Amino acid sequence: MSASDAGYFDDYELPDIKQDENQRSMLVNAIQLMGKEYVGREFLRWLMEKTKVFEQEFPKDLTLVAWNAGLRTVGLEILSLCSEANVLQHILTKEVIENE
């Protein structure tokens, strides 16, 4: 007997895709605004550092492995948003934008 046979997921509603797209669009706009200023780009770079996007670790503690995987998931989502907002190159290279 599976979980679906027992009726566990009868209350489940599919996510509202339109709402998800609107939310992602708002996040991309926010990243674009942050990417226009040096301090905003530094903040995004700091977030990616703290979420260990660019680190490789192989801890023996499985709890720490799971924790780091969660951090990286958040960091990779931020990385994806930065890419969509066309600010990723400026963040990764610490490139100075004219008129700052």
All heavy atoms as an XYZ file, in Angstrom:
810
protein
N       0.845     -1.176      0.000
C       0.000      0.000      0.000
C       0.891      1.239      0.000
O       1.774      1.392      0.827
C      -0.896     -0.011      1.240
C      -1.861      1.141      1.254
S      -3.212      0.807      2.371
C      -2.984      2.102      3.534
N       0.696      2.129     -0.927
C       1.513      3.337     -1.015
C       0.842      4.479     -0.257
O      -0.316      4.394      0.141
C       1.728      3.723     -2.473
O       0.523      4.210     -3.018
N       1.606      5.561     -0.110
C       1.079      6.737      0.589
C      -0.124      7.320     -0.144
O      -1.081      7.767      0.475
C       2.179      7.789      0.730
N      -0.088      7.277     -1.477
C      -1.224      7.833     -2.228
C      -2.466      6.966     -2.075
O      -3.580      7.466     -2.117
C      -0.859      8.006     -3.702
O      -0.515      6.763     -4.271
N      -2.285      5.649     -1.905
C      -3.428      4.762     -1.690
C      -4.123      5.069     -0.375
O      -5.333      4.920     -0.254
C      -2.977      3.296     -1.692
C      -2.489      2.854     -3.065
O      -2.880      3.480     -4.069
O      -1.696      1.904     -3.113
N      -3.347      5.481      0.619
C      -3.906      5.740      1.941
C      -4.562      7.115      2.024
O      -5.139      7.458      3.038
C      -2.808      5.633      3.005
N      -4.463      7.912      0.952
C      -5.101      9.219      0.962
C      -4.285     10.307      1.625
O      -4.818     11.354      1.962
N      -2.979     10.070      1.819
C      -2.137     11.066      2.485
C      -2.040     12.379      1.704
O      -1.848     13.428      2.270
C      -0.724     10.534      2.717
C      -0.654      9.494      3.800
C      -0.261      8.197      3.512
C      -0.984      9.814      5.113
C      -0.188      7.247      4.490
C      -0.923      8.864      6.110
C      -0.528      7.576      5.800
O      -0.465      6.635      6.777
N      -2.141     12.322      0.401
C      -1.926     13.500     -0.414
C      -3.216     14.052     -1.011
O      -3.184     14.842     -1.947
C      -0.918     13.183     -1.529
C       0.395     12.719     -0.986
C       0.814     11.417     -1.180
C       1.207     13.584     -0.267
C       2.026     10.987     -0.671
C       2.421     13.163      0.237
C       2.834     11.857      0.040
N      -4.359     13.677     -0.467
C      -5.637     14.152     -0.985
C      -5.777     15.673     -0.858
O      -6.406     16.319     -1.688
C      -6.805     13.481     -0.265
C      -6.926     12.012     -0.641
O      -6.313     11.604     -1.648
O      -7.619     11.281      0.071
N      -5.181     16.266      0.184
C      -5.302     17.698      0.426
C      -4.283     18.511     -0.363
O      -4.334     19.731     -0.374
C      -5.097     18.010      1.910
C      -6.175     17.376      2.772
O      -7.092     16.764      2.212
O      -6.076     17.490      3.992
N      -3.347     17.848     -1.008
C      -2.253     18.537     -1.687
C      -2.770     19.316     -2.896
O      -3.531     18.817     -3.696
C      -1.185     17.549     -2.142
C      -0.012     18.209     -2.819
C       0.925     18.910     -2.076
C       0.129     18.165     -4.203
C       1.993     19.530     -2.686
C       1.198     18.792     -4.820
C       2.126     19.464     -4.046
O       3.171     20.076     -4.662
N      -2.351     20.573     -2.986
C      -2.701     21.402     -4.137
C      -1.436     21.680     -4.920
O      -0.381     21.928     -4.344
C      -3.304     22.726     -3.671
C      -4.635     22.577     -2.971
C      -5.184     23.919     -2.528
O      -4.734     24.953     -3.044
O      -6.052     23.916     -1.650
N      -1.557     21.676     -6.229
C      -0.412     22.005     -7.062
C      -0.036     23.463     -6.844
O      -0.910     24.311     -6.654
C      -0.731     21.768     -8.538
C      -0.916     20.304     -8.934
C      -1.390     20.214    -10.382
C       0.380     19.539     -8.759
N       1.273     23.763     -6.859
C       1.674     25.151     -6.664
C       1.164     26.038     -7.795
O       1.016     25.599     -8.927
C       3.200     25.086     -6.670
C       3.564     23.741     -7.162
C       2.366     22.864     -7.060
N       0.895     27.262     -7.456
C       0.428     28.241     -8.434
C       1.639     28.716     -9.239
O       2.448     29.503     -8.758
C      -0.243     29.408     -7.717
C      -0.840     30.418     -8.684
O      -0.679     30.269     -9.907
O      -1.473     31.366     -8.191
N       1.759     28.242    -10.471
C       2.929     28.529    -11.297
C       3.021     30.019    -11.602
O       4.101     30.601    -11.579
C       2.900     27.687    -12.585
C       3.049     26.206    -12.210
C       3.970     28.110    -13.557
C       2.860     25.252    -13.347
N       1.906     30.658    -11.847
C       1.903     32.097    -12.146
C       2.453     32.880    -10.962
O       3.254     33.797    -11.132
C       0.479     32.541    -12.470
C       0.351     33.991    -12.794
C       0.310     34.175    -14.282
C      -0.011     35.617    -14.595
N       0.754     36.144    -15.667
N       2.055     32.516     -9.756
C       2.539     33.192     -8.557
C       4.037     32.962     -8.405
O       4.775     33.889     -8.071
C       1.801     32.696     -7.315
C       2.240     33.398     -6.049
C       1.495     32.910     -4.823
O       0.558     32.139     -4.924
N       1.923     33.355     -3.675
N       4.513     31.749     -8.675
C       5.941     31.453     -8.595
C       6.727     32.296     -9.592
O       7.807     32.789     -9.291
C       6.206     29.965     -8.850
C       5.759     29.080     -7.698
O       5.482     29.616     -6.605
O       5.693     27.857     -7.901
N       6.190     32.453    -10.806
C       6.856     33.264    -11.832
C       6.906     34.728    -11.411
O       7.918     35.399    -11.600
C       6.138     33.123    -13.169
C       6.322     31.778    -13.834
C       5.457     31.604    -15.075
O       4.722     32.549    -15.452
O       5.528     30.512    -15.664
N       5.822     35.232    -10.833
C       5.790     36.615    -10.355
C       6.795     36.828     -9.236
O       7.488     37.844     -9.201
C       4.384     37.001     -9.887
C       3.407     37.144    -11.026
O       3.790     37.301    -12.177
N       2.127     37.053    -10.706
N       6.860     35.868     -8.321
C       7.795     35.981     -7.207
C       9.231     35.954     -7.715
O      10.060     36.757     -7.295
C       7.571     34.851     -6.206
C       8.454     34.962     -4.986
C       8.200     33.838     -4.000
O       7.761     32.765     -4.373
N       8.501     34.093     -2.752
N       9.527     35.061     -8.649
C      10.880     34.978     -9.206
C      11.232     36.271     -9.942
O      12.341     36.774     -9.826
C      11.011     33.773    -10.132
C      12.430     33.589    -10.631
C      12.669     32.188    -11.119
N      14.065     31.986    -11.400
C      14.953     31.527    -10.561
N      14.589     31.177     -9.344
N      16.224     31.376    -10.907
N      10.278     36.830    -10.662
C      10.501     38.088    -11.372
C      10.835     39.208    -10.384
O      11.724     40.026    -10.633
C       9.271     38.434    -12.195
O       9.435     39.657    -12.842
N      10.132     39.258     -9.270
C      10.413     40.259     -8.238
C      11.813     40.065     -7.660
O      12.534     41.036     -7.429
C       9.367     40.194     -7.116
C       8.048     40.776     -7.510
S       6.759     40.869     -6.212
C       7.389     40.002     -4.838
N      12.201     38.817     -7.436
C      13.534     38.541     -6.907
C      14.623     38.938     -7.904
O      15.647     39.507     -7.518
C      13.664     37.057     -6.541
C      12.831     36.601     -5.344
C      12.884     35.084     -5.210
C      13.323     37.267     -4.071
N      14.403     38.653     -9.176
C      15.366     39.042    -10.210
C      15.501     40.563    -10.240
O      16.614     41.096    -10.329
C      14.962     38.483    -11.593
C      15.771     39.119    -12.708
C      15.123     36.969    -11.628
N      14.384     41.277    -10.144
C      14.425     42.749    -10.114
C      15.206     43.253     -8.905
O      15.977     44.209     -9.014
C      13.015     43.336    -10.123
C      12.330     43.173    -11.455
O      12.968     43.016    -12.490
N      11.008     43.199    -11.438
N      15.011     42.628     -7.760
C      15.743     43.019     -6.552
C      17.241     42.786     -6.727
O      18.060     43.632     -6.343
C      15.217     42.241     -5.343
N      17.607     41.658     -7.323
C      19.019     41.355     -7.568
C      19.608     42.379     -8.542
O      20.750     42.827     -8.366
C      19.184     39.923     -8.129
C      18.706     38.881     -7.120
C      20.604     39.656     -8.580
C      19.630     38.585     -5.989
N      18.842     42.764     -9.572
C      19.317     43.781    -10.520
C      19.602     45.094     -9.805
O      20.611     45.751    -10.062
C      18.305     44.001    -11.640
C      18.275     42.890    -12.651
C      17.149     43.041    -13.661
O      16.129     43.659    -13.391
N      17.340     42.431    -14.820
N      18.701     45.483     -8.897
C      18.916     46.718     -8.134
C      20.159     46.614     -7.260
O      20.954     47.552     -7.187
C      17.686     47.038     -7.284
C      16.446     47.496     -8.044
C      15.255     47.612     -7.103
C      16.717     48.824     -8.739
N      20.335     45.476     -6.596
C      21.528     45.292     -5.760
C      22.789     45.285     -6.614
O      23.832     45.776     -6.191
C      21.431     43.989     -4.952
C      20.521     44.088     -3.769
S      20.704     42.689     -2.661
C      19.616     41.528     -3.435
N      22.682     44.714     -7.811
C      23.836     44.610     -8.682
C      24.318     45.937     -9.234
O      25.441     46.035     -9.731
N      23.511     46.977     -9.140
C      23.902     48.293     -9.642
C      24.856     49.013     -8.696
O      25.540     49.944     -9.104
C      22.658     49.158     -9.873
C      21.832     48.706    -11.045
C      20.618     49.601    -11.233
C      19.806     49.109    -12.430
N      18.614     49.934    -12.640
N      24.865     48.608     -7.448
C      25.698     49.272     -6.443
C      26.787     48.324     -5.951
O      26.559     47.122     -5.806
C      24.842     49.714     -5.242
C      23.762     50.699     -5.584
C      24.314     52.070     -5.944
O      25.402     52.436     -5.449
O      23.655     52.764     -6.725
N      27.938     48.889     -5.654
C      29.062     48.091     -5.160
C      28.683     47.323     -3.895
O      28.958     46.126     -3.785
C      30.268     48.997     -4.902
C      31.432     48.262     -4.306
C      32.239     47.456     -5.089
C      31.700     48.359     -2.943
C      33.309     46.765     -4.541
C      32.761     47.673     -2.383
C      33.564     46.878     -3.183
O      34.605     46.184     -2.627
N      28.035     47.992     -2.953
C      27.688     47.331     -1.690
C      26.688     46.199     -1.907
O      26.736     45.186     -1.213
C      27.167     48.317     -0.619
C      28.254     49.244     -0.162
C      25.973     49.086     -1.103
N      25.798     46.361     -2.870
C      24.842     45.300     -3.189
C      25.538     44.078     -3.752
O      25.234     42.939     -3.390
N      26.503     44.317     -4.661
C      27.262     43.194     -5.231
C      28.115     42.510     -4.175
O      28.241     41.291     -4.161
C      28.127     43.678     -6.396
C      27.306     44.089     -7.600
C      28.164     44.333     -8.818
N      29.220     45.304     -8.612
C      29.075     46.630     -8.712
N      27.897     47.138     -9.008
N      30.108     47.431     -8.529
N      28.690     43.290     -3.268
C      29.474     42.706     -2.171
C      28.584     41.843     -1.274
O      28.993     40.781     -0.816
C      30.159     43.798     -1.341
C      31.395     44.349     -1.980
C      32.481     43.304     -2.154
O      32.794     42.566     -1.199
O      33.020     43.209     -3.272
N      27.366     42.303     -1.032
C      26.432     41.527     -0.221
C      26.100     40.193     -0.899
O      26.110     39.142     -0.263
C      25.148     42.330      0.033
C      24.099     41.558      0.778
C      24.277     41.228      2.111
C      22.946     41.141      0.127
C      23.310     40.495      2.798
C      21.984     40.418      0.812
C      22.161     40.090      2.139
N      25.819     40.231     -2.206
C      25.521     38.997     -2.939
C      26.727     38.055     -2.947
O      26.571     36.842     -2.787
C      25.090     39.328     -4.374
C      23.749     40.053     -4.484
C      23.571     40.615     -5.890
C      22.606     39.133     -4.108
N      27.918     38.615     -3.106
C      29.142     37.806     -3.078
C      29.310     37.162     -1.691
O      29.644     35.991     -1.572
C      30.345     38.682     -3.420
C      31.621     37.925     -3.642
C      32.786     38.820     -4.067
N      32.495     39.504     -5.321
C      32.340     40.819     -5.454
N      32.434     41.614     -4.410
N      32.086     41.357     -6.628
N      29.032     37.948     -0.645
C      29.130     37.449      0.724
C      28.140     36.294      0.947
O      28.481     35.283      1.559
C      28.860     38.602      1.700
C      28.817     38.198      3.129
C      29.883     38.020      3.967
C      27.647     37.912      3.908
N      29.435     37.649      5.216
C      28.073     37.574      5.197
C      26.288     37.913      3.621
C      27.184     37.243      6.214
C      25.406     37.591      4.629
C      25.849     37.255      5.905
N      26.908     36.459      0.430
C      25.905     35.392      0.560
C      26.396     34.095     -0.086
O      26.260     33.011      0.482
C      24.572     35.801     -0.084
C      23.653     36.690      0.717
C      22.447     37.077     -0.127
C      23.211     36.010      2.000
N      26.967     34.209     -1.276
C      27.453     33.003     -1.959
C      28.626     32.374     -1.212
O      28.748     31.163     -1.153
C      27.804     33.320     -3.412
C      26.542     33.480     -4.254
S      26.854     33.584     -5.999
C      26.999     35.342     -6.189
N      29.480     33.216     -0.620
C      30.576     32.681      0.197
C      30.035     31.936      1.412
O      30.464     30.825      1.721
C      31.482     33.815      0.684
C      32.584     34.164     -0.244
C      33.428     35.296      0.327
O      33.507     35.458      1.572
O      34.007     36.037     -0.482
N      29.107     32.566      2.117
C      28.570     31.983      3.351
C      27.747     30.716      3.098
O      27.612     29.883      3.983
C      27.722     33.003      4.129
C      28.529     34.139      4.687
C      29.598     33.627      5.634
C      30.449     34.743      6.176
N      31.540     34.275      7.005
N      27.190     30.604      1.889
C      26.419     29.398      1.576
C      27.296     28.329      0.922
O      26.792     27.312      0.456
C      25.221     29.726      0.659
O      25.684     30.378     -0.513
C      24.203     30.591      1.381
N      28.606     28.581      0.911
C      29.622     27.597      0.496
C      29.428     27.087     -0.933
O      29.703     25.942     -1.235
C      29.666     26.434      1.485
C      29.953     26.875      2.906
C      30.033     25.716      3.842
C      30.334     26.248      5.239
N      30.806     25.237      6.118
N      28.976     27.980     -1.815
C      28.743     27.595     -3.206
C      30.041     27.154     -3.878
O      30.048     26.230     -4.677
C      28.098     28.763     -3.985
C      28.073     28.499     -5.475
C      26.700     29.006     -3.473
N      31.140     27.805     -3.542
C      32.393     27.541     -4.237
C      33.368     26.696     -3.423
O      34.555     26.651     -3.725
C      33.050     28.867     -4.628
C      32.127     29.743     -5.417
C      31.671     30.939     -4.895
C      31.684     29.360     -6.674
C      30.814     31.745     -5.624
C      30.818     30.152     -7.405
C      30.390     31.347     -6.873
N      32.882     26.026     -2.401
C      33.744     25.204     -1.551
C      33.425     23.725     -1.741
O      32.290     23.353     -2.014
C      33.531     25.542     -0.073
C      34.015     26.898      0.321
C      33.806     27.169      1.786
O      33.740     26.211      2.591
O      33.687     28.349      2.137
N      34.452     22.919     -1.563
C      34.269     21.471     -1.535
C      34.656     20.986     -0.149
O      35.757     21.266      0.309
C      35.142     20.785     -2.582
C      34.697     21.023     -3.978
C      35.533     20.211     -4.962
O      36.468     19.529     -4.594
N      35.172     20.301     -6.215
N      33.751     20.318      0.482
C      33.999     19.761      1.809
C      33.478     18.340      1.842
O      32.474     18.021      1.202
C      33.271     20.562      2.895
C      33.834     21.918      3.144
C      33.105     22.606      4.288
O      31.969     22.213      4.608
O      33.675     23.517      4.863
N      34.171     17.523      2.580
C      33.749     16.138      2.731
C      33.794     15.753      4.212
O      34.576     14.907      4.617
C      34.646     15.216      1.894
C      34.681     15.605      0.443
C      35.724     16.347     -0.069
C      33.633     15.265     -0.400
C      35.749     16.721     -1.404
C      33.638     15.635     -1.733
C      34.701     16.365     -2.234
N      32.923     16.370      5.026
C      32.933     16.053      6.458
C      32.402     14.641      6.719
O      31.607     14.105      5.944
C      32.016     17.109      7.067
C      31.172     17.594      5.957
C      31.930     17.364      4.693
N      32.867     14.074      7.795
C      32.409     12.730      8.174
C      31.059     12.771      8.879
O      30.324     11.797      8.859
C      33.447     12.061      9.066
C      34.725     11.746      8.320
C      35.728     11.046      9.192
C      36.981     10.763      8.379
N      37.973     10.054      9.128
N      30.753     13.897      9.483
C      29.498     14.047     10.205
C      28.356     14.234      9.202
O      28.303     15.234      8.473
C      29.588     15.256     11.132
C      28.329     15.488     11.945
O      27.368     14.692     11.839
O      28.309     16.477     12.705
N      27.433     13.283      9.142
C      26.339     13.331      8.172
C      25.400     14.503      8.403
O      24.792     15.016      7.455
C      25.567     12.019      8.184
C      26.343     10.795      7.687
C      25.479      9.561      7.738
C      26.859     11.017      6.280
N      25.292     14.947      9.619
C      24.460     16.113      9.911
C      25.052     17.347      9.242
O      24.335     18.155      8.648
C      24.346     16.339     11.431
O      23.895     15.139     12.039
C      23.406     17.470     11.762
N      26.361     17.472      9.317
C      27.047     18.589      8.688
C      26.953     18.503      7.163
O      26.804     19.527      6.485
C      28.513     18.623      9.127
C      29.307     19.873      8.798
C      28.622     21.123      9.319
C      30.715     19.760      9.370
N      27.007     17.304      6.629
C      26.842     17.107      5.182
C      25.468     17.620      4.749
O      25.343     18.350      3.752
C      27.007     15.617      4.796
C      26.594     15.369      3.353
C      28.435     15.158      5.032
N      24.438     17.257      5.477
C      23.074     17.691      5.148
C      22.943     19.204      5.297
O      22.323     19.868      4.451
C      22.064     16.970      6.037
N      23.515     19.753      6.352
C      23.461     21.198      6.581
C      24.121     21.941      5.414
O      23.564     22.895      4.861
C      24.152     21.547      7.898
C      24.237     23.011      8.172
C      25.307     23.836      7.942
C      23.205     23.851      8.695
N      25.013     25.119      8.302
C      23.728     25.163      8.774
C      21.901     23.618      9.111
C      22.983     26.238      9.250
C      21.165     24.694      9.592
C      21.709     25.982      9.658
N      25.320     21.504      5.028
C      26.044     22.151      3.930
C      25.294     22.019      2.603
O      25.305     22.929      1.781
C      27.454     21.575      3.796
C      28.359     22.023      4.931
O      28.064     22.969      5.649
N      29.464     21.336      5.109
N      24.642     20.900      2.399
C      23.856     20.707      1.171
C      22.703     21.708      1.124
O      22.398     22.272      0.069
C      23.330     19.282      1.089
N      22.084     21.944      2.259
C      21.011     22.936      2.330
C      21.524     24.343      2.066
O      20.907     25.115      1.341
N      22.681     24.667      2.654
C      23.291     25.968      2.404
C      23.570     26.166      0.920
O      23.265     27.201      0.341
C      24.614     26.100      3.170
C      24.554     26.371      4.661
C      25.959     26.348      5.258
C      23.886     27.696      4.946
N      24.159     25.144      0.310
C      24.505     25.241     -1.115
C      23.259     25.386     -1.989
O      23.290     26.084     -2.998
C      25.310     24.024     -1.551
C      26.755     24.159     -1.222
C      27.621     23.120     -1.914
N      28.862     23.035     -1.185
C      29.133     22.169     -0.231
N      28.244     21.256      0.086
N      30.283     22.187      0.398
N      22.188     24.730     -1.606
C      20.941     24.850     -2.372
C      20.476     26.303     -2.400
O      20.104     26.825     -3.456
C      19.847     23.942     -1.771
O      20.297     22.594     -1.837
C      18.542     24.077     -2.519
N      20.530     26.954     -1.268
C      20.150     28.370     -1.195
C      21.139     29.206     -2.018
O      20.744     30.069     -2.804
C      20.110     28.860      0.272
C      19.928     30.365      0.339
C      19.016     28.139      1.035
N      22.418     28.947     -1.852
C      23.432     29.692     -2.586
C      23.318     29.524     -4.088
O      23.484     30.485     -4.850
N      23.028     28.319     -4.536
C      22.888     28.081     -5.972
C      21.647     28.768     -6.534
O      21.641     29.203     -7.687
C      22.859     26.576     -6.265
C      24.199     25.869     -6.052
C      24.019     24.360     -6.162
C      25.242     26.369     -7.028
N      20.609     28.885     -5.727
C      19.417     29.621     -6.163
C      19.753     31.106     -6.319
O      19.329     31.759     -7.271
C      18.264     29.421     -5.179
C      16.958     29.981     -5.651
C      16.446     29.367     -6.951
O      16.653     28.160     -7.175
O      15.858     30.118     -7.760
N      20.536     31.638     -5.391
C      20.981     33.032     -5.491
C      21.850     33.206     -6.740
O      21.696     34.167     -7.484
C      21.750     33.463     -4.226
C      20.807     33.492     -3.023
C      22.420     34.825     -4.423
C      21.494     33.599     -1.689
N      22.726     32.258     -6.981
C      23.572     32.279     -8.171
C      22.723     32.288     -9.440
O      22.978     33.053    -10.377
C      24.503     31.067     -8.151
C      25.630     31.050     -9.149
C      26.839     31.758     -8.555
C      26.005     29.624     -9.468
N      21.687     31.480     -9.458
C      20.780     31.415    -10.604
C      20.058     32.746    -10.815
O      19.931     33.226    -11.945
C      19.767     30.287    -10.390
O      18.803     30.289    -11.388
N      19.598     33.354     -9.726
C      18.932     34.657     -9.818
C      19.893     35.730    -10.326
O      19.517     36.571    -11.142
C      18.360     35.060     -8.462
C      17.150     34.271     -7.980
C      16.891     34.533     -6.497
C      15.924     34.600     -8.805
N      21.140     35.681     -9.860
C      22.151     36.641    -10.317
C      22.405     36.474    -11.811
O      22.586     37.459    -12.534
C      23.449     36.466     -9.542
S      23.351     36.999     -7.832
N      22.417     35.246    -12.266
C      22.618     34.981    -13.684
C      21.453     35.535    -14.504
O      21.654     36.182    -15.535
C      22.756     33.477    -13.918
O      22.900     33.194    -15.276
N      20.234     35.301    -14.027
C      19.038     35.827    -14.708
C      19.026     37.348    -14.743
O      18.553     37.952    -15.702
C      17.769     35.352    -13.998
C      17.083     34.209    -14.655
C      15.792     33.847    -13.936
O      14.788     34.565    -14.122
O      15.803     32.844    -13.204
N      19.559     37.955    -13.681
C      19.564     39.413    -13.569
C      20.762     40.035    -14.296
O      20.925     41.254    -14.289
C      19.581     39.816    -12.097
N      21.594     39.200    -14.906
C      22.781     39.666    -15.644
C      23.776     40.429    -14.776
O      24.384     41.402    -15.226
C      22.377     40.518    -16.852
C      21.603     39.722    -17.868
O      21.959     38.590    -18.179
N      20.529     40.292    -18.371
N      23.926     40.015    -13.533
C      24.921     40.637    -12.655
C      25.963     39.631    -12.174
O      26.887     40.002    -11.463
C      24.269     41.343    -11.443
C      23.366     42.473    -11.879
C      23.530     40.379    -10.561
N      25.835     38.391    -12.589
C      26.727     37.342    -12.083
C      28.187     37.631    -12.410
O      29.053     37.498    -11.550
C      26.312     35.976    -12.629
C      27.077     34.782    -12.073
C      26.926     34.695    -10.569
C      26.579     33.502    -12.714
N      28.478     38.057    -13.622
C      29.863     38.326    -14.007
C      30.472     39.406    -13.117
O      31.616     39.290    -12.685
C      29.943     38.746    -15.463
C      31.361     39.086    -15.898
C      31.437     39.564    -17.326
O      30.444     39.563    -18.046
N      32.602     39.995    -17.740
N      29.696     40.444    -12.832
C      30.199     41.534    -11.998
C      30.461     41.062    -10.572
O      31.392     41.532     -9.924
C      29.202     42.695    -11.965
C      28.854     43.223    -13.313
N      29.769     43.795    -14.157
C      27.684     43.250    -13.986
C      29.183     44.155    -15.274
N      27.909     43.834    -15.201
N      29.654     40.141    -10.105
C      29.806     39.635     -8.746
C      31.018     38.714     -8.648
O      31.816     38.809     -7.735
C      28.525     38.904     -8.294
C      27.400     39.906     -8.117
C      28.754     38.133     -7.008
C      26.042     39.302     -7.960
N      31.164     37.831     -9.611
C      32.244     36.838     -9.558
C      33.618     37.462     -9.790
O      34.609     36.995     -9.250
C      31.993     35.730    -10.564
C      30.751     34.883    -10.326
C      30.621     33.820    -11.410
C      30.782     34.235     -8.965
N      33.687     38.517    -10.589
C      34.979     39.098    -10.935
C      35.284     40.351    -10.131
O      36.336     40.955    -10.313
C      35.030     39.453    -12.434
O      34.017     40.404    -12.712
C      34.865     38.237    -13.296
N      34.386     40.769     -9.272
C      34.511     42.019     -8.515
C      34.753     43.188     -9.468
O      35.501     44.106     -9.197
C      35.630     41.929     -7.474
C      35.343     40.960     -6.353
C      36.355     41.111     -5.248
C      35.980     40.212     -4.096
N      36.782     40.452     -2.923
N      34.115     43.097    -10.614
C      34.258     44.102    -11.645
C      33.619     45.416    -11.204
O      32.527     45.434    -10.651
C      33.574     43.585    -12.909
C      33.754     44.432    -14.123
C      33.102     43.759    -15.330
O      33.362     42.569    -15.569
O      32.312     44.439    -15.985
N      34.321     46.501    -11.457
C      33.784     47.819    -11.143
C      32.972     48.291    -12.338
O      33.421     48.224    -13.473
C      34.922     48.819    -10.836
C      34.365     50.209    -10.620
C      35.716     48.344     -9.632
N      31.775     48.765    -12.068
C      30.902     49.267    -13.118
C      31.098     50.775    -13.223
O      31.258     51.464    -12.207
C      29.431     48.919    -12.801
C      29.256     47.407    -12.751
C      28.498     49.536    -13.819
C      27.879     46.962    -12.341
N      31.103     51.270    -14.444
C      31.279     52.713    -14.639
C      30.202     53.489    -13.911
O      29.104     53.013    -13.687
C      31.219     53.036    -16.133
C      32.398     52.521    -16.907
C      32.309     52.880    -18.380
O      31.739     53.935    -18.714
O      32.833     52.087    -19.173
N      30.526     54.728    -13.555
C      29.611     55.648    -12.877
C      29.290     55.222    -11.457
O      28.211     55.489    -10.960
C      28.316     55.864    -13.673
C      28.583     56.383    -15.056
O      29.537     57.125    -15.258
N      27.763     55.974    -16.007
N      30.209     54.549    -10.811
C      29.958     54.186     -9.412
C      30.627     55.188     -8.513
O      31.673     55.642     -8.706
C      30.511     52.803     -9.095
C      29.586     51.727     -9.464
C      29.993     50.396     -8.880
O      31.084     49.922     -9.167
O      29.178     49.821     -8.152
